[in-house]
Amino acid sequence: MPVGPQDRDWLIARFAPGLTDRHLRALVACAPPEAGWTARAASGTARALGVDVPAAFARAGEDPRVLATLHWLDAADHHLVSLDDPRYPALLREIPDPPPLLHVNGDPARLARPMLAIVGSRNPTVLGEHTARTFSNALSCAGLTIVSGLALGIDACAHEGALASGEGGTVAVVGTGLDRVYPAGHRDLAHRIAAHGALVSEFPLGTPARSDHFPRRNRILSGLSVGCLVVEAAPRSGSLITARLAAEQGREVFAIPGSIHSPMSRGCHALIRQGARLTECVEDILEELRWPRAIVSRPVPAPDRLPDVPEALAPLLEAVPLAPAPAELIAEHLRWDIGAVSAGLLALELGGWVSRTAAGQYQRLPAMVASDDDS
């Protein structure tokens, strides 16, 4: 896109020595947008902050990071959206510490649409992945833009479900500069999000992934959204940080319950005890948000129908729960020898009927849940 003088001024301000985000927010507030940085630099606010803005600007003018970002902006789908830009998301502007400058790869108009955050574990169960995809898809079909963090697990499933809908699109808020993709394995997903939504970051180009970046990322993720849905989460996780930030920002928090035996359900159960809306279906979310649009059925493409399970293994498959369970518990329930259960579970896993978790437990796959409902 064409680079205007305001973009250059904002970049200089961003890299000016001694100017923090707090300073930039104060300077934006002290003069109307059309006054430009000259008026802000001469303002009483700048003097009260103890910052020599003209001198800081002079030192930052030739900063190579300014020149690199201006070059990045030559691409048609690369944008800077500043706090005084009319394209800046209205909800995000309301949070206590809105980022003064957003880098956007994609369509910045997406940021003006109603969004719902979907977050969860980086190591979800198979059922958790399925739930994230189907909820994201249905909510996107209802007209909500799905926002998440491009992380492994639930985040990626939320983005995929929204992309499959062809409707509301999806926005990824990341904890790196937009010239990097983290995790690297999500490069293709990031490209698709940029093409059908937007990638967003407050961090300058070249910024690597660091652990302290992700809580900062999470406040933007929740701040963009009218509500936050947690699909699966361990008791201590970044997803719960996002949910807490959403509540502090006055957003609705939704949590999907699960098995009391699953560690991935404990975070959601804690949120429900603290007042999050117990969520069993998409309608629970739309009702709470008083969302005017109905869901258009456009499900995520289902896997091919599996052949009928061998008759000898049917009782074993019936005994495998939706939530992960150890083979010993399944054997105790069936009163089968553990060796026979282990061999049968291996056959069911190879056949695609059940999944084995990283902890060595077993659960029925979503496709088999659908098959049971059809019978």
Phi and psi in degrees as a GROMACS rama.xvg file:
@    title "Ramachandran Plot"
@    xaxis  label "Phi"
@    yaxis  label "Psi"
@TYPE xy
-61.8858  134.658  PRO-2
-91.3999  122.637  VAL-3
-95.8275  167.595  GLY-4
-61.634  -29.2158  PRO-5
-66.7258  -35.9589  GLN-6
-60.4132  -45.2698  ASP-7
-64.1526  -42.7995  ARG-8
-60.9924  -42.0587  ASP-9
-65.5093  -39.3592  TRP-10
-66.082  -40.7553  LEU-11
-61.7058  -43.2736  ILE-12
-61.7458  -39.1072  ALA-13
-62.7026  -36.0041  ARG-14
-104.404  4.3838  PHE-15
-65.7495  129.099  ALA-16
-60.8308  133.244  PRO-17
90.2894  -12.1543  GLY-18
-93.9104  118.217  LEU-19
-98.6735  173.854  THR-20
-59.3476  -36.3701  ASP-21
-62.3093  -42.5024  ARG-22
-61.6475  -44.4005  HIS-23
-63.9662  -40.8374  LEU-24
-63.6755  -38.9806  ARG-25
-66.6937  -39.1027  ALA-26
-69.4197  -35.5897  LEU-27
-63.7818  -39.4169  VAL-28
-72.4998  -20.1308  ALA-29
-87.3328  -10.6922  CYS-30
-149.141  148.263  ALA-31
-66.1757  154.205  PRO-32
-53.6117  -38.67  PRO-33
-70.2357  -13.8646  GLU-34
-71.8195  -23.8035  ALA-35
74.0042  179.092  GLY-36
-75.1313  -19.8005  TRP-37
-61.7806  -47.1798  THR-38
-65.303  -37.6216  ALA-39
-67.1508  -39.2304  ARG-40
-64.0628  -32.3883  ALA-41
-91.657  2.17466  ALA-42
-74.6433  158.14  SER-43
-62.7272  -29.922  GLY-44
-62.4505  -44.2241  THR-45
-60.2746  -42.2277  ALA-46
-67.6378  -38.39  ARG-47
-65.5328  -30.1486  ALA-48
-76.8145  -9.20722  LEU-49
75.5218  28.9165  GLY-50
-118.281  128.678  VAL-51
-86.0917  87.4988  ASP-52
-63.1929  -45.922  VAL-53
-57.9557  -41.2105  PRO-54
-66.4958  -40.392  ALA-55
-63.3676  -40.9678  ALA-56
-62.2741  -42.3911  PHE-57
-61.4046  -39.2888  ALA-58
-71.7459  -29.494  ARG-59
-87.9796  -11.4394  ALA-60
-57.0817  -34.7575  GLY-61
-104.665  16.2492  GLU-62
-59.5927  126.637  ASP-63
-59.579  -24.8599  PRO-64
-68.9321  -33.1452  ARG-65
-63.4274  -47.8554  VAL-66
-64.5182  -39.3232  LEU-67
-64.3831  -40.3596  ALA-68
-70.7688  -37.8739  THR-69
-60.8703  -38.5176  LEU-70
-65.86  -41.0536  HIS-71
-59.9406  -35.607  TRP-72
-71.4774  -8.93841  LEU-73
-64.274  -25.2153  ASP-74
-70.4932  141.555  ALA-75
-63.4774  -29.0161  ALA-76
-100.642  14.3818  ASP-77
-105.89  133.024  HIS-78
-142.436  152.389  HIS-79
-110.297  131.502  LEU-80
-123.275  109.65  VAL-81
-95.1166  165.921  SER-82
-60.4233  -26.2014  LEU-83
-99.5295  12.7572  ASP-84
-87.7618  134.246  ASP-85
-60.3941  -18.5694  PRO-86
-81.594  -8.25419  ARG-87
-64.3065  133.032  TYR-88
-59.8128  127.386  PRO-89
-62.5147  -42.7211  ALA-90
-63.7492  -40.3889  LEU-91
-66.0813  -34.4798  LEU-92
-62.6637  -22.1287  ARG-93
-81.7206  -15.6693  GLU-94
-73.2515  161.937  ILE-95
-62.1672  -30.8129  PRO-96
-133.514  63.6873  ASP-97
-64.5732  141.735  PRO-98
-65.8475  131.589  PRO-99
-65.0283  -26.8591  PRO-100
-142.506  128.862  LEU-101
-112.325  134.039  LEU-102
-93.2966  132.969  HIS-103
-129.169  126.942  VAL-104
-112.539  106.644  ASN-105
133.651  -143.304  GLY-106
-102.783  108.529  ASP-107
-65.2278  -19.1207  PRO-108
-63.26  -23.2846  ALA-109
-59.5258  -28.7707  ARG-110
-73.2425  -12.3135  LEU-111
-90.6661  -7.03649  ALA-112
-87.4932  153.54  ARG-113
-61.7039  131.168  PRO-114
-122.233  152.39  MET-115
-127.578  128.632  LEU-116
-83.1042  136.676  ALA-117
-125.565  122.114  ILE-118
-136.866  167.572  VAL-119
170.782  -166.829  GLY-120
-64.0627  147.626  SER-121
-78.6932  -14.4443  ARG-122
-126.879  64.8927  ASN-123
-78.0754  167.014  PRO-124
-76.601  167.3  THR-125
-60.4992  -39.8592  VAL-126
-66.7801  -35.3794  LEU-127
-63.6396  -42.9055  GLY-128
-60.1177  -45.289  GLU-129
-62.0154  -43.0526  HIS-130
-62.7795  -44.5875  THR-131
-60.9412  -43.5681  ALA-132
-64.1249  -47.3615  ARG-133
-70.6712  -40.7464  THR-134
-63.576  -45.275  PHE-135
-60.886  -43.6959  SER-136
-62.4216  -47.3027  ASN-137
-66.6135  -41.1451  ALA-138
-67.4515  -35.8989  LEU-139
-65.9089  -41.1418  SER-140
-63.3197  -28.1255  CYS-141
-78.5866  -6.74613  ALA-142
108.696  0.579224  GLY-143
-87.4463  138.296  LEU-144
-83.9882  129.587  THR-145
-90.3429  127.663  ILE-146
-117.321  135.483  VAL-147
-151.217  -169.251  SER-148
-111.587  12.0235  GLY-149
64.3607  12.0095  LEU-150
-77.6835  171.858  ALA-151
-64.4058  160.034  LEU-152
80.4745  -128.501  GLY-153
-60.3607  -40.6281  ILE-154
-55.4836  -51.3679  ASP-155
-61.6687  -40.3902  ALA-156
-64.1534  -37.5332  CYS-157
-63.8093  -44.7528  ALA-158
-62.3663  -43.6951  HIS-159
-63.0489  -43.1315  GLU-160
-61.7703  -40.3971  GLY-161
-68.038  -41.7683  ALA-162
-62.8904  -35.4229  LEU-163
-68.5313  -22.0061  ALA-164
-73.6594  -30.4036  SER-165
69.9942  14.2726  GLY-166
-112.066  -93.1829  GLU-167
-74.2346  -13.6275  GLY-168
72.9905  -172.9  GLY-169
-149.086  150.528  THR-170
-123.499  132.955  VAL-171
-112.441  123.788  ALA-172
-100.441  122.484  VAL-173
-115.304  163.015  VAL-174
-104.57  21.8995  GLY-175
-132.958  175.715  THR-176
-67.2414  155.406  GLY-177
-76.2081  -1.99947  LEU-178
-88.4405  4.19185  ASP-179
-126.84  153.6  ARG-180
-122.84  125.7  VAL-181
-135.274  125.474  TYR-182
-71.6981  153.929  PRO-183
-60.4328  -29.1897  ALA-184
-67.0931  -9.79122  GLY-185
-98.4341  20.8477  HIS-186
-60.084  -46.6567  ARG-187
-64.262  -41.4469  ASP-188
-61.7641  -41.9168  LEU-189
-61.7465  -41.1723  ALA-190
-62.7891  -40.5223  HIS-191
-68.6527  -36.7268  ARG-192
-64.6592  -43.838  ILE-193
-61.0087  -34.4466  ALA-194
-76.6133  -28.0194  ALA-195
-123.3  18.8761  HIS-196
-176.011  -123.088  GLY-197
-162.119  144.957  ALA-198
-100.501  136.79  LEU-199
-132.337  138.506  VAL-200
-151.544  143.458  SER-201
-88.6961  -8.99501  GLU-202
-87.7713  142.402  PHE-203
-62.6448  159.375  PRO-204
-56.1509  146.072  LEU-205
87.1081  -7.53077  GLY-206
-72.0047  123.56  THR-207
-81.3418  172.023  PRO-208
-74.0287  128.308  ALA-209
-137.554  149.399  ARG-210
-60.0619  -33.8524  SER-211
-77.6456  -9.77016  ASP-212
-74.8907  -28.247  HIS-213
-75.1267  -37.2983  PHE-214
-61.3336  -36.5615  PRO-215
-64.5862  -43.1211  ARG-216
-57.666  -40.2545  ARG-217
-65.2852  -32.6627  ASN-218
-67.579  -30.0315  ARG-219
-73.6098  -42.8689  ILE-220
-56.7714  -48.59  LEU-221
-73.1702  -34.8352  SER-222
-66.3868  -26.9662  GLY-223
-74.7273  -17.3581  LEU-224
-106.729  153.072  SER-225
-81.4998  -18.2036  VAL-226
-163.984  167.223  GLY-227
-132.799  124.439  CYS-228
-105.923  123.932  LEU-229
-103.75  121.62  VAL-230
-89.5021  -54.6857  VAL-231
-142.402  141.615  GLU-232
-160.087  137.269  ALA-233
-72.9851  164.345  ALA-234
-56.5687  -35.2734  PRO-235
-119.847  106.63  ARG-236
-155.975  161.159  SER-237
-62.8544  -28.264  GLY-238
-62.182  -38.753  SER-239
-70.3156  -31.0119  LEU-240
-62.8834  -44.2663  ILE-241
-61.6427  -42.7718  THR-242
-63.9813  -40.956  ALA-243
-63.4831  -43.3687  ARG-244
-62.4722  -40.2745  LEU-245
-60.3734  -44.3072  ALA-246
-63.5593  -42.5549  ALA-247
-64.3532  -29.4076  GLU-248
-85.6141  2.13594  GLN-249
82.039  19.1614  GLY-250
-90.6248  157.687  ARG-251
-74.3878  140.705  GLU-252
-118.487  129.203  VAL-253
-120.643  143.356  PHE-254
-140.321  135.997  ALA-255
-93.7019  122.05  ILE-256
-74.5536  164.41  PRO-257
-150.812  -164.275  GLY-258
-67.2978  140.923  SER-259
-67.38  -14.2844  ILE-260
-91.826  -8.30414  HIS-261
-96.4683  123.376  SER-262
-58.6897  -27.5919  PRO-263
-75.289  -7.71191  MET-264
-95.7222  -16.2859  SER-265
-66.4539  -36.3933  ARG-266
-64.5317  -42.2627  GLY-267
-65.2374  -40.7361  CYS-268
-63.6739  -38.2183  HIS-269
-63.3993  -41.0352  ALA-270
-63.0366  -40.7364  LEU-271
-63.7607  -41.5587  ILE-272
-61.2808  -30.3072  ARG-273
-87.1247  -0.333274  GLN-274
116.942  -0.158446  GLY-275
-65.8767  151.921  ALA-276
-74.3831  120.075  ARG-277
-64.8511  123.331  LEU-278
-119.781  117.421  THR-279
-109.062  -20.9783  GLU-280
-151.45  165.196  CYS-281
-60.4984  -35.2148  VAL-282
-60.2731  -29.8518  GLU-283
-59.6615  -39.562  ASP-284
-71.6424  -48.5014  ILE-285
-63.4226  -35.9432  LEU-286
-66.4926  -44.3764  GLU-287
-64.8235  -36.9818  GLU-288
-82.211  -6.57379  LEU-289
53.8924  44.936  ARG-290
-75.4788  129.221  TRP-291
-79.7283  -18.3309  PRO-292
-95.5882  141.823  ARG-293
-82.1712  161.576  ALA-294
-78.8609  132.323  ILE-295
-97.823  127.52  VAL-296
-72.0867  112.723  SER-297
-149.307  73.9756  ARG-298
-67.6246  157.651  PRO-299
-61.278  135.091  VAL-300
-52.3163  127.398  PRO-301
-82.8751  153.554  ALA-302
-66.6849  160.778  PRO-303
-56.5022  144.067  ASP-304
-62.7828  128.805  ARG-305
-76.4312  151.803  LEU-306
-64.9423  162.58  PRO-307
-59.356  139.469  ASP-308
-67.8651  142.472  VAL-309
-54.3546  139.758  PRO-310
-55.4612  -38.4359  GLU-311
-66.9214  -23.4585  ALA-312
-99.144  -5.10418  LEU-313
-58.0818  -44.8089  ALA-314
-62.6175  -35.9949  PRO-315
-66.2546  -45.2393  LEU-316
-60.9365  -40.0846  LEU-317
-62.5983  -29.7485  GLU-318
-84.3446  -14.2735  ALA-319
-77.4169  120.92  VAL-320
-79.0974  171.832  PRO-321
-72.5334  -36.1425  LEU-322
-86.5635  148.055  ALA-323
-57.4974  138.548  PRO-324
-142.41  147.332  ALA-325
-73.0386  153.066  PRO-326
-58.9425  -35.372  ALA-327
-62.366  -39.384  GLU-328
-68.6538  -38.1485  LEU-329
-64.9854  -41.7657  ILE-330
-63.9867  -40.7513  ALA-331
-63.2858  -40.7589  GLU-332
-63.737  -42.4336  HIS-333
-82.9537  -16.6266  LEU-334
61.0485  40.934  ARG-335
-104.353  158.857  TRP-336
-65.7305  138.728  ASP-337
-61.9193  -33.2017  ILE-338
-63.2741  -43.2654  GLY-339
-65.7126  -39.1988  ALA-340
-65.1381  -44.875  VAL-341
-61.8827  -43.1859  SER-342
-65.0387  -41.9331  ALA-343
-65.9706  -39.6313  GLY-344
-65.1141  -36.8264  LEU-345
-62.9027  -42.8498  LEU-346
-63.8044  -41.4223  ALA-347
-66.5424  -35.7653  LEU-348
-67.3024  -45.2362  GLU-349
-64.4573  -31.0273  LEU-350
-81.2988  -8.47747  GLY-351
88.7481  13.7462  GLY-352
-90.0184  -31.9481  TRP-353
-130.733  165.446  VAL-354
-125.456  145.384  SER-355
-105.014  126.867  ARG-356
-80.7123  170.043  THR-357
-61.4655  -25.8395  ALA-358
-85.816  3.57855  ALA-359
83.4434  16.4589  GLY-360
-100.593  171.193  GLN-361
-126.053  145.986  TYR-362
-147.898  151.653  GLN-363
-69.0324  144.202  ARG-364
-78.3251  153.614  LEU-365
-55.9368  -35.3281  PRO-366
-60.8903  -35.2703  ALA-367
-75.7168  -26.8757  MET-368
-64.5886  -43.4652  VAL-369
-62.565  -39.6732  ALA-370
-62.0646  -40.5134  SER-371
-62.8492  -39.3978  ASP-372
-66.0246  -29.4089  ASP-373
-74.789  -21.4611  ASP-374
